[in-house]
Amino acid sequence: MTENQIQFLRGCCTTILAFAATGLIATIFLSPDEPKNNSKFEVIDQYEGCSVIRYTDPTSRWHYFLKCS
């Protein structure tokens, strides 16, 4: 390879690494959008006279419960 080709490849690699690093830093430091519904408990269905309740924990995982009166 010629010196010009090597310099071109180095420039391409540097540019790709710079964009990747910028994206990584943006992903780490930018917070996600706040959820529209701040309620962590939500009645989503009925089952044999009981309410099916979905709880969303801080890690955005869902947990389901039955509430029977």
C-alpha positions, 0 to 999 in steps of 0.5 A: 500500500502507498503512504496515501492509502495508509493515511486515508485508512487512518483518517477513516478509522479515527473518524469512526472511533470519534463517532463511536466514542461520542455516541457512547458518551451520549448514551451514558450521560443523557437521561432517558425521557421521563415516563408520561404516567408516573403511577407505578401501579396500574389496573390493566385487566379483570380476572374472575372478579379480581383486578390484575395490577401491573407494578413497574419497578425503578428498572422498568420491569413489570410485576403482576398482582391480583387484588380481590376484594 
